[in-house]
């Protein structure tokens, strides 16, 4: 599975259509190892042109303290194009969590996705 995620993310970074199944909503979290840490990406894909609003919150806890990063914005998505909207890389991440809140295109109901160590 990790290999498939890496291939899918590589395709997303190159702007090529992905072979992975379409996400339940237009935006989703993708994680992969990065050195001693983790790379967390918000990746978008839609069957129609649309704009999705998002709020990404990433938190870490280390023995020496904690950190919380927040990013919000709007992702303009085009049909058939996989887009990396945001990326956060955590080095020596320790304990981490990422929460993505999305107000998707059109009248679709908002949703939330969470991943953690």
N, C-alpha and C positions, 0 to 999 in steps of 0.2 A: 504494500500500500504506500509506503514512504517513497518508493521509486516512482510510482504513478503520480503522486502529489508533486514530486520534483519535476517530472516531465510536463505536467499540466501547468505548473507555475512558470517553467521555462517558456512554454508556448505563450502564456499570458504576458510575460515580460517582453517577448518578441512581437506582441501585437497580433499573433496568429490565432485563428479559431482553435479552441481547445477540443480535445477528444473526450474529455471528462463529461459526465452527465451535467445537464444544466442545473443550476442551483434552484432551490424552492422559491427564492426571491431574486431580485436583480443584483444584490450585493451579498457577499459572504466572506468569512474569515478563512484564510489559508495560512497554516504555520509550517515551518520547516527549520531544522537545525541550522545554525550559522556559527561556525567556530565553537566556542564554549557557551554560546547563547542560543537565542531563538530569533527567527525573523517572522513577524506577524504582518500579513498583507490583507488589505481589503480589495477584493477582486470583483469586478462587475461584468455582467453579461445579460443581455436582454434580447428578446425576439423582435422588439419594436424600438424605435427611437424614443427615448424618454429621459427624464431627470429624476434621480432618486436622492433624497436628503439622507445624510448619515451622521452619526455621532459615535466615534471610536474612543473608548476609555481603556488605557493599558496601565496596570498597576503591578509593581514589584515590591517584594519584601526581602531584605537581606539582613544579616546580623548587625550591620552598621547603620541601618535605616530603611526607609521606604521611598518610593517615587510613584507619582501618578501623572500620566500624560493624557491630555484630551485633545482630540481633533474633530472638527465638524466641518461639513461642507456639502456641496451638491455634486453628484457625479452625472455627467452627460453621457448617456450610453447610446450606441448605435447598433442596429441589428447585426448579429453575427460577429461582432468584434469584442474580444475579451480585453478588458482594461484593468490595469493595476491602478487603483484610485489612491491608495496610501500604503506606506510601509513603515513599520517601526522595527528596529533591530535592537535587541537587548543582549548585551555582553555579560557573561557570568550572571545570568538572570535570577538565579535562586528560585524563589517561589514567585510565579507571575500569573496574571489573569488578564484576559482581553474581552471586552464586551462591545458588541456592535449593535447599535439601534438604527433601524432603517424605516424611513417613510418612503415606500416605493412609488413607482410610476402610477399614474392614473388613480383609480379608486381602490386599489388593492390595500388591504389592511396592513398597518405597520407590524414589524416583527423585531425580534432580538435574537442574537446568537452569542454564545459565550464559550470560550475555551480557556483552559488553565493547565498549569503544570501539575 
